[in-house]
Amino acid sequence: MAATHTGQFFDTPPTGRQIAITGTVIYQFAAGKIVASWGNWDNLGLMRQLRVSPG
């Protein structure tokens, strides 16, 4: 996902920075419908791009 940080993100005010994060979402289907999903995003990478985390 790619976006521009234009709104409040928890305790971080908008920075105007362009960010890009990766992640994975797995869906479970039954009878042609989504019945469950699991997601995992690179939250540390996001925080580093917003400069709210060391590294």
N, C-alpha and C positions, 0 to 999 in steps of 0.2 A: 504494500500500500504506500502511496505517496500523497503528501498533503502539505498545506501551509498552516503553521500553528497560529491561528487567529483568535482563539477563544481561551478562556480560563481552563486549565488542566490541573485539577486538584488544587495544590497551593501555588502553581506556577502561572503567572499572568501571561498573556499573549506575547510571543517573541517575534512573530513575523518570519521565523525561520522555516525553510523547506525541510521536511523530514521524509524519511523512507524507512519502513520497517518490514520485516519478513515474518511469516508465520505459517501455521498449518491448521486447517480445519478438517476434521473427519466427520462425515455424516453417516448415520445408520438409517437405512431405508426398510420399510415394511409395507407391502401392498402399494408400492409406488409413492409413499409419503415419507417425509423425514420424521423419524420417531425419536432420535437422539442426536446430539452433536457434541463434539469436544474441540476446543481450540487452544492454541498455544502461540503466543506472540513474543517477539524479542523486546520485552519491556526495558531491559537494561540498555539496549541499543537506542531505544527511543529517548530514554532519560539522558544518555550521553549527548545525543544530538540537540536536545533542549538545554544542555549544559547545566543540568540539575543533579548530576551524578558524577563522582570522580572517575577519571579514566579518559 
